[in-house]
Amino acid sequence: MQEERYQTDKARFIERAESLGAKVIFYSSGNNELVQLQQFERMLEEGCNVIVLQPVNTDTAGALVRLANQKGVKVVGYDALLMNGPLDIMVMQDSWQVGKLQGDAMVRWFQEKRGKVEGNVALIMGQPNDSNAKAMSQGVLEAIQANPGLKLIAQLSHVDWSPDLARETAANLLLKHKNQVDAFVCNNSGLASGVIAALDAEGLADAAKVFVAGSDADLKNIQYVAQGKQTVEIWKKIDPLAFTAADIAVQIAKNPDRPLVDIAKGVSETDTRFAMINNGFMDVPTVITPVVLITRDNIDNTLIAEKIFTREQVYGQVNQ
């Protein structure tokens, strides 16, 4: 919940679920796996009919689902795909597409700014072993592998998706490579903010000098894009994600015997798609929500046009 976007996820999910007649109990674990287990057990004790879970550890959270299933409680995965364990249903953004959009934008930047796709690239990843971080990074790595002139000088994970750790990583890389780092591709907005801070200290926070990509479209990062400090952001549309998860959870609670595949297909919002995603343990009925590349040129007709942010929030009081 330290990320701006998850404040929005929480508010939109609760608003939607309550409008459908649900009572919502919310806990945030502060990225602590043990705390999440305790909160999950408390939800089961409090008689929750359905639990919507974004796991701290996507590799071990299957134990939580097993606990719930033993009590006849279904679990809806939210945003981060639980791996190698049972999961009743999943609602997630297209994480691989996030990385592909970032990677493609990076290649275009090299072509436009350098005239050739050659340079040093750092991949700034989120929580170690997080399935979302892995999926987003895969799209980026494929772009790097497809362009032999790009050298991956670092691929580093950051505990708790910490912007401070990302700043430290970026500062160390700039020192080690004598400021010759051409691109930083980050798994989320907070990590990108940390990178921008390190670049700012060296006078390099300039999209014409260094490519920086983030993901989540936090306001600070959209301001950086508008100011020319950051190159691109990925806007993960929150409403389709939060609304779909709320709709599914309520439908499961009201119709516990209805096939989950039918529920997933039946509540899909506009622009979402249904798929069966294998998580290493089983094929999980999954609703996938859209992501959008944000550049300096399309802020007005995307985020501002759809009233995610106002012009004043993005640009300040200066007339644009």
Buried (B, 14 or more C-beta within 10 A) or exposed (E): EEBBBBEBBBEBBBEBBEEBEBEBEEEBBEBEEEBBBEBBEEBBEEEBBBBBBBBBBBBBBBEBBEBBBEEEBBBBBBBBBBBBBBBBBBBBBBBBBBBBBBBBBBBBBBEEBEEEBEBBBBBBBBBEEBBBBBBBBBBBBBBBEEBEEBEBBBBBBBEBBBBEBBBBBBBEBBEEBEBEBBBBBBBBBBBBBBBBBBBBEBEBBBBEBBBBBBBBBBBBBBBBBBBEBBBBBBBBBBBBBBBBBBBBBBBBBBEEEEEBEEBBEBBBBEEBEEBEBEBEBEEBBBBBBBBBBBBBEBBBEBBBEEEBBEBEEBBEEEEE
